[in-house]
Amino acid sequence: MQDKKSSLNIPLLIFILAIVQFLHIIDFMIIMPLGKEFMDVLDITPQQFSNFVAVYAYAAFASSLLAAFFIDKFNRKYVLIFFFCGFTIGTLLCGYSNSYPSLLLFRGLTGAFGGVISALVLSIVADSVPYENRSKANGFIMMAFSVSSVVGIPLGIEIAARFGWQAPFQSIGYTSLVLLLTLYFILPDFKKHIVADTPKQNPFHVIIRLVKNKNQLLALLFSFVLILGHFTMIPFIAPYMESNVGFSFKQVGFIYIFGGICSFFALPTVGWISDKFGNQRVFIIASIFAIVPIFLITNLTAVPIYIALLVTSSYFIVSAGRSVPATTIVTSVVKPEDRGGFMSFRSSANELALALGSTIAGFIVVENEVDGSLSNYEYVGYITIFFTLVAVYLSFKLKKTE
């Protein structure tokens, strides 16, 4: 909940947090449409490319796990500023690296700080917005993904085409510097989650409380499985479209433009529908519908670009249909005073799932030495479908405790 001394209203708070998410998401996402460019310019294999995604996530997993022990003890405003500062420095270092080893190192550094940002943003939203309206708020926060897809990714691709692959990271880094000042001077204090006169606890009590709470463990497993399936498939969508379907480097941006536009309208709509008809019901329906575009994307051959864009855009829509209710479901299994730590554990679990998914895909997908096409992507699709169904099953087990 907001502190009384703060005059910041909820819409402005959501807007600022959405910008934080926008920069964080675009920094992570820009790697994927540049995949073919990295493989060509740096002369690396598909597995080495997947390491760019994986190292970010593994570092984010470790830092999120560590942050869970102390994140609820401090003012969320200053914790967010600290991690966003580290994220900014890491992104700028990526923008001035010039080799595979250095970029791999700096992606890990960026992930170590960036991985906690989403947990902090969602914790602030959950602390500030009542449950009955939270899906709408989460939907607007998640619209940062849509804006990054429609504006950020195509712009990043254009900047990379004109000035080299380092330029998008430089642009994100310097923009983040400006936002840091905004966070410091405009964001209010968020510390009502700190319970007064509570005795200091051993950090491992956080884990003990989590392990004893079956509902929270199931929520972490639910989130882990959902992300594992999603990011087994996601890293190679752009390289596959470029190598196998016939997209040019610049045309890859259309995937994110049209998909982002669909998400832009789908996210707030799904948020409203979820609040009205139930988060679990909307999640299950969207997950079942997701199976079709997952299968089609991972089995596409050379087809007209408009057909491929219809398929990829439909996946963006059903992804929005899953992510909004899934996030609201997960935030409702924990009390406010424990939410930051739990959400950090959740972020850590998600990052581990993301890293494992990217690593798995890197081992499965191989490049044809003759024509540069990618093989075995269909098996990645089958894995994604399997984990989608597992997530649906787990959603039946979760109980709202808020």
C-alpha positions as CSV (number, residue, x, y, z in Angstrom):
1,M,0.0,0.0,0.0
2,Q,1.2,3.5,-0.7
3,D,2.6,5.6,2.2
4,K,0.3,8.4,3.3
5,K,3.0,11.0,2.7
6,S,3.1,10.1,-0.9
7,S,0.9,12.1,-3.3
8,L,1.6,9.8,-6.2
9,N,-1.6,8.3,-7.6
10,I,-2.0,4.8,-8.8
11,P,-2.2,5.5,-12.6
12,L,1.1,7.4,-12.5
13,L,2.7,4.7,-10.4
14,I,1.6,2.0,-12.9
15,F,2.9,4.2,-15.8
16,I,6.4,4.6,-14.2
17,L,6.6,0.9,-13.4
18,A,5.6,0.0,-16.9
19,I,8.5,2.1,-18.3
20,V,10.8,0.2,-16.0
21,Q,9.4,-3.0,-17.3
22,F,9.7,-1.7,-20.9
23,L,13.5,-1.1,-20.7
24,H,14.1,-4.3,-18.7
25,I,12.1,-6.4,-21.2
26,I,13.6,-4.8,-24.4
27,D,17.1,-5.4,-23.1
28,F,16.3,-9.0,-22.6
29,M,14.3,-9.5,-25.8
30,I,16.6,-7.6,-28.2
31,I,19.0,-10.6,-28.1
32,M,16.6,-12.9,-29.9
33,P,15.8,-11.0,-33.1
34,L,19.5,-10.4,-33.4
35,G,20.2,-14.1,-33.2
36,K,21.1,-14.7,-36.8
37,E,23.2,-11.5,-36.7
38,F,25.2,-12.8,-33.7
39,M,25.8,-16.2,-35.3
40,D,27.1,-14.6,-38.5
41,V,29.1,-11.6,-37.1
42,L,30.6,-13.4,-34.1
43,D,30.8,-16.7,-36.0
44,I,29.1,-18.7,-33.2
45,T,26.9,-21.8,-33.2
46,P,23.2,-22.0,-32.3
47,Q,24.2,-23.4,-28.9
48,Q,26.6,-20.5,-28.3
49,F,23.8,-18.1,-29.2
50,S,21.4,-19.7,-26.7
51,N,24.1,-19.1,-24.1
52,F,23.5,-15.4,-24.4
53,V,19.9,-16.0,-23.2
54,A,20.9,-18.7,-20.7
55,V,23.7,-16.8,-18.9
56,Y,21.4,-13.8,-18.3
57,A,18.8,-16.1,-16.8
58,Y,21.2,-18.2,-14.7
59,A,22.7,-15.0,-13.2
60,A,19.2,-13.7,-12.6
61,F,18.3,-17.0,-10.9
62,A,21.2,-16.7,-8.5
63,S,20.6,-13.0,-7.6
64,S,16.8,-13.5,-7.2
65,L,17.4,-16.4,-4.9
66,L,19.8,-14.3,-2.8
67,A,17.5,-11.3,-2.8
68,A,14.6,-13.3,-1.4
69,F,16.4,-13.4,1.9
70,F,16.4,-9.6,2.4
71,I,14.1,-7.9,-0.1
72,D,11.2,-7.6,2.3
73,K,13.3,-5.8,5.0
74,F,13.9,-2.6,3.0
75,N,12.0,0.2,1.3
76,R,11.1,-1.2,-2.1
77,K,11.8,2.2,-3.8
78,Y,15.5,2.0,-2.9
79,V,15.9,-1.7,-3.6
80,L,14.4,-1.0,-7.1
81,I,16.8,1.9,-7.7
82,F,19.8,-0.3,-6.6
83,F,19.0,-3.1,-8.9
84,F,18.0,-0.9,-11.8
85,C,21.4,0.9,-11.5
86,G,23.3,-2.4,-11.8
87,F,21.1,-3.3,-14.7
88,T,21.9,0.0,-16.4
89,I,25.7,-0.5,-16.0
90,G,25.6,-4.0,-17.3
91,T,23.6,-3.0,-20.4
92,L,26.1,-0.2,-21.2
93,L,29.0,-2.6,-20.8
94,C,27.2,-4.9,-23.3
95,G,27.0,-2.0,-25.7
96,Y,30.8,-1.6,-25.6
97,S,31.8,-5.3,-25.8
98,N,33.3,-6.6,-29.0
99,S,33.6,-10.4,-28.6
100,Y,31.7,-13.5,-27.7
101,P,33.4,-14.0,-24.3
102,S,33.0,-10.3,-23.2
103,L,29.4,-10.1,-24.3
104,L,28.7,-13.4,-22.5
105,L,30.2,-12.0,-19.3
106,F,28.3,-8.7,-19.4
107,R,25.0,-10.4,-20.2
108,G,25.5,-12.4,-17.0
109,L,26.2,-9.1,-15.1
110,T,23.1,-7.5,-16.5
111,G,21.0,-10.6,-15.6
112,A,22.3,-10.5,-12.0
113,F,20.7,-7.1,-11.5
114,G,17.9,-7.3,-14.1
115,G,16.4,-10.5,-12.8
116,V,15.2,-9.0,-9.6
117,I,13.5,-6.0,-11.3
118,S,10.3,-7.8,-12.4
119,A,9.8,-9.3,-8.9
120,L,10.1,-5.8,-7.4
121,V,7.7,-4.2,-9.9
122,L,5.0,-6.9,-9.3
123,S,5.5,-6.7,-5.5
124,I,4.9,-2.9,-5.6
125,V,1.8,-3.4,-7.8
126,A,0.5,-6.2,-5.5
127,D,1.1,-3.9,-2.4
128,S,-0.7,-1.0,-4.0
129,V,-3.6,-2.4,-5.9
130,P,-6.5,-4.5,-4.4
131,Y,-6.8,-8.1,-5.6
132,E,-10.2,-7.4,-7.3
133,N,-8.5,-4.8,-9.6
134,R,-5.0,-6.3,-9.8
135,S,-5.4,-8.2,-13.1
136,K,-6.1,-4.9,-14.8
137,A,-3.1,-3.3,-13.2
138,N,-0.9,-6.3,-14.1
139,G,-2.3,-6.2,-17.6
140,F,-1.1,-2.6,-18.1
141,I,2.3,-3.4,-16.6
142,M,2.6,-6.2,-19.0
143,M,1.7,-3.9,-21.9
144,A,5.4,-2.9,-21.6
145,F,6.0,-6.1,-23.5
146,S,3.7,-5.0,-26.2
147,V,5.3,-1.6,-26.5
148,S,8.7,-3.1,-26.6
149,S,7.6,-5.4,-29.4
150,V,5.9,-2.7,-31.5
151,V,8.4,0.1,-30.9
152,G,11.5,-1.2,-29.1
153,I,12.4,-4.3,-31.1
154,P,11.9,-2.9,-34.6
155,L,13.7,0.2,-33.6
156,G,16.5,-1.9,-32.1
157,I,16.8,-3.9,-35.3
158,E,17.0,-0.7,-37.4
159,I,19.6,0.7,-35.1
160,A,21.6,-2.5,-35.3
161,A,21.3,-2.6,-39.1
162,R,22.7,1.0,-39.3
163,F,25.2,1.2,-36.5
164,G,26.0,-2.4,-35.4
165,W,24.7,-4.8,-32.8
166,Q,26.3,-2.9,-29.9
167,A,24.2,0.2,-30.6
168,P,20.8,-1.0,-29.3
169,F,22.4,-1.8,-25.9
170,Q,24.0,1.6,-25.8
171,S,20.6,3.2,-26.5
172,I,18.8,1.2,-23.7
173,G,21.6,1.9,-21.3
174,Y,21.6,5.7,-21.7
175,T,17.8,5.8,-21.6
176,S,17.9,3.8,-18.3
177,L,20.2,6.4,-16.8
178,V,17.6,9.1,-17.3
179,L,14.9,6.8,-15.8
180,L,17.1,6.3,-12.7
181,L,16.8,10.0,-11.9
182,T,13.0,9.8,-12.4
183,L,12.8,6.9,-10.0
184,Y,14.7,8.7,-7.3
185,F,12.8,12.0,-7.4
186,I,9.3,10.8,-8.3
187,L,8.7,7.3,-6.9
188,P,7.3,7.3,-3.4
189,D,8.5,5.2,-0.5
190,F,7.1,1.7,-0.3
191,K,7.7,0.3,3.2
192,K,4.3,-0.5,4.8
193,H,5.1,-4.2,4.1
194,I,7.7,-3.9,6.8
195,V,5.9,-5.1,9.9
196,A,6.8,-2.9,12.9
197,D,8.4,-4.5,16.0
198,T,8.9,-7.8,14.2
199,P,12.0,-9.6,15.6
200,K,14.9,-10.2,13.2
201,Q,14.9,-13.6,11.7
202,N,17.5,-15.9,10.3
203,P,17.4,-15.5,6.5
204,F,16.8,-19.3,6.2
205,H,13.5,-18.9,8.0
206,V,12.2,-17.5,4.7
207,I,13.0,-20.8,3.1
208,I,11.5,-22.7,6.0
209,R,8.3,-20.8,5.7
210,L,8.2,-21.4,2.0
211,V,8.9,-25.2,2.3
212,K,6.2,-25.6,4.9
213,N,3.6,-23.9,2.7
214,K,2.5,-26.4,0.1
215,N,0.4,-23.8,-1.7
216,Q,3.3,-21.5,-2.3
217,L,5.5,-24.4,-3.4
218,L,2.9,-25.3,-6.0
219,A,2.7,-21.7,-7.1
220,L,6.5,-21.7,-7.7
221,L,6.3,-25.0,-9.6
222,F,3.3,-23.7,-11.7
223,S,5.3,-20.6,-12.6
224,F,8.5,-22.6,-13.3
225,V,6.7,-25.1,-15.6
226,L,4.9,-22.3,-17.6
227,I,8.1,-20.4,-18.2
228,L,10.1,-23.5,-19.0
229,G,7.8,-24.5,-21.8
230,H,7.6,-20.9,-23.1
231,F,11.3,-20.2,-23.3
232,T,12.2,-23.6,-24.7
233,M,10.5,-22.3,-27.8
234,I,11.0,-18.5,-27.8
235,P,14.7,-17.9,-28.3
236,F,14.7,-19.5,-31.8
237,I,11.5,-18.1,-33.2
238,A,13.3,-15.2,-35.0
239,P,16.4,-17.2,-36.2
240,Y,14.1,-20.0,-37.4
241,M,11.9,-17.5,-39.3
242,E,15.0,-16.0,-40.9
243,S,16.7,-19.3,-41.7
244,N,13.8,-21.6,-42.6
245,V,10.7,-19.5,-43.5
246,G,12.3,-16.8,-45.6
247,F,12.3,-13.6,-43.5
248,S,15.0,-11.1,-44.1
249,F,16.8,-9.5,-41.1
250,K,14.6,-6.4,-41.1
251,Q,11.5,-8.4,-41.8
252,V,12.0,-10.2,-38.5
253,G,10.9,-7.0,-36.9
254,F,7.4,-7.5,-38.3
255,I,7.0,-10.5,-35.9
256,Y,7.3,-8.2,-33.0
257,I,5.4,-5.3,-34.5
258,F,2.2,-7.3,-35.3
259,G,2.6,-9.5,-32.3
260,G,3.1,-6.5,-30.0
261,I,0.0,-4.7,-31.4
262,C,-2.1,-7.8,-30.7
263,S,-0.7,-8.0,-27.2
264,F,-1.2,-4.3,-26.6
265,F,-5.0,-4.8,-27.0
266,A,-5.1,-8.3,-25.6
267,L,-3.4,-7.6,-22.2
268,P,-5.8,-5.0,-20.7
269,T,-8.7,-6.9,-22.3
270,V,-7.6,-10.2,-20.7
271,G,-7.1,-8.4,-17.4
272,W,-10.7,-7.2,-17.4
273,I,-12.0,-10.6,-18.5
274,S,-9.9,-12.3,-15.8
275,D,-11.2,-10.0,-13.1
276,K,-14.8,-10.6,-14.2
277,F,-14.8,-14.3,-15.0
278,G,-12.0,-15.7,-12.9
279,N,-8.2,-16.0,-13.5
280,Q,-8.0,-19.8,-13.5
281,R,-10.8,-20.2,-16.1
282,V,-9.2,-17.6,-18.4
283,F,-5.7,-19.2,-18.0
284,I,-6.9,-22.7,-18.9
285,I,-8.8,-21.6,-22.0
286,A,-5.9,-19.5,-23.2
287,S,-3.5,-22.4,-22.6
288,I,-5.6,-24.8,-24.6
289,F,-5.8,-22.4,-27.5
290,A,-2.0,-21.9,-27.3
291,I,-1.3,-25.4,-28.4
292,V,-2.2,-24.7,-32.1
293,P,0.2,-21.8,-32.7
294,I,3.0,-23.5,-30.8
295,F,2.7,-26.5,-33.1
296,L,2.4,-24.4,-36.3
297,I,5.3,-22.1,-35.5
298,T,7.7,-24.9,-34.8
299,N,6.7,-26.8,-37.9
300,L,6.5,-23.9,-40.4
301,T,8.3,-24.3,-43.8
302,A,8.8,-21.7,-46.5
303,V,5.4,-19.9,-46.6
304,P,4.3,-16.4,-47.5
305,I,5.3,-14.0,-44.8
306,Y,1.7,-12.9,-44.1
307,I,0.8,-16.5,-43.2
308,A,3.8,-16.8,-40.8
309,L,2.8,-13.4,-39.2
310,L,-0.7,-14.6,-38.6
311,V,0.6,-17.7,-36.8
312,T,3.2,-15.8,-34.7
313,S,0.7,-13.0,-33.8
314,S,-1.9,-15.6,-32.7
315,Y,0.8,-16.9,-30.3
316,F,1.3,-13.4,-28.9
317,I,-2.4,-13.2,-28.1
318,V,-2.7,-16.5,-26.3
319,S,0.5,-15.7,-24.4
320,A,-1.1,-12.6,-23.1
321,G,-4.2,-14.7,-22.2
322,R,-2.0,-16.9,-20.1
323,S,0.5,-14.5,-18.5
324,V,-2.0,-12.0,-17.0
325,P,-4.2,-14.4,-15.1
326,A,-1.2,-16.6,-14.2
327,T,0.6,-13.6,-12.6
328,T,-2.4,-12.6,-10.6
329,I,-3.0,-16.2,-9.4
330,V,0.6,-16.4,-8.2
331,T,0.6,-13.1,-6.4
332,S,-2.5,-14.1,-4.4
333,V,-1.0,-17.1,-2.6
334,V,1.1,-15.0,-0.2
335,K,0.5,-12.3,2.4
336,P,1.8,-8.7,1.8
337,E,4.5,-8.9,4.4
338,D,6.1,-11.9,2.8
339,R,5.3,-11.0,-0.8
340,G,8.6,-9.4,-1.8
341,G,10.6,-12.5,-0.7
342,F,8.1,-14.9,-2.3
343,M,8.0,-12.9,-5.6
344,S,11.8,-12.9,-5.6
345,F,11.8,-16.7,-5.2
346,R,9.2,-16.8,-8.0
347,S,11.5,-14.6,-10.2
348,S,14.4,-16.9,-9.4
349,A,12.4,-20.0,-10.3
350,N,11.3,-18.3,-13.6
351,E,14.8,-17.3,-14.5
352,L,16.0,-20.9,-13.8
353,A,13.2,-22.1,-16.0
354,L,14.1,-19.6,-18.7
355,A,17.8,-20.6,-18.6
356,L,17.0,-24.3,-18.7
357,G,14.6,-23.8,-21.6
358,S,17.1,-21.9,-23.6
359,T,19.8,-24.4,-22.8
360,I,17.5,-27.3,-23.8
361,A,16.6,-25.6,-27.1
362,G,20.3,-24.9,-27.8
363,F,21.1,-28.6,-27.6
364,I,18.2,-29.7,-29.7
365,V,18.3,-27.1,-32.5
366,V,21.2,-27.6,-35.0
367,E,22.3,-25.6,-38.0
368,N,22.6,-27.1,-41.4
369,E,26.2,-26.5,-42.6
370,V,25.1,-26.5,-46.3
371,D,22.3,-23.9,-46.3
372,G,22.3,-22.5,-42.8
373,S,18.8,-23.7,-42.0
374,L,17.8,-24.9,-38.5
375,S,16.7,-28.4,-37.8
376,N,14.8,-30.2,-34.9
377,Y,12.8,-27.1,-33.9
378,E,9.6,-29.2,-34.1
379,Y,10.8,-31.2,-31.1
380,V,11.1,-28.0,-29.2
381,G,7.4,-27.4,-30.0
382,Y,6.4,-30.8,-28.6
383,I,8.2,-30.0,-25.3
384,T,6.5,-26.7,-25.1
385,I,3.1,-28.3,-25.6
386,F,3.8,-30.9,-22.9
387,F,4.8,-28.2,-20.3
388,T,1.7,-26.1,-21.2
389,L,-0.5,-29.0,-20.3
390,V,1.4,-29.6,-17.1
391,A,0.8,-26.0,-16.1
392,V,-2.9,-26.3,-16.7
393,Y,-3.0,-29.3,-14.4
394,L,-1.1,-27.4,-11.7
395,S,-3.4,-24.4,-11.9
396,F,-6.2,-26.6,-10.4
397,K,-4.1,-27.2,-7.3
398,L,-3.6,-23.5,-6.4
399,K,-5.6,-21.7,-3.7
400,K,-6.0,-18.0,-3.2
401,T,-5.0,-17.1,0.4
402,E,-5.2,-13.3,0.2
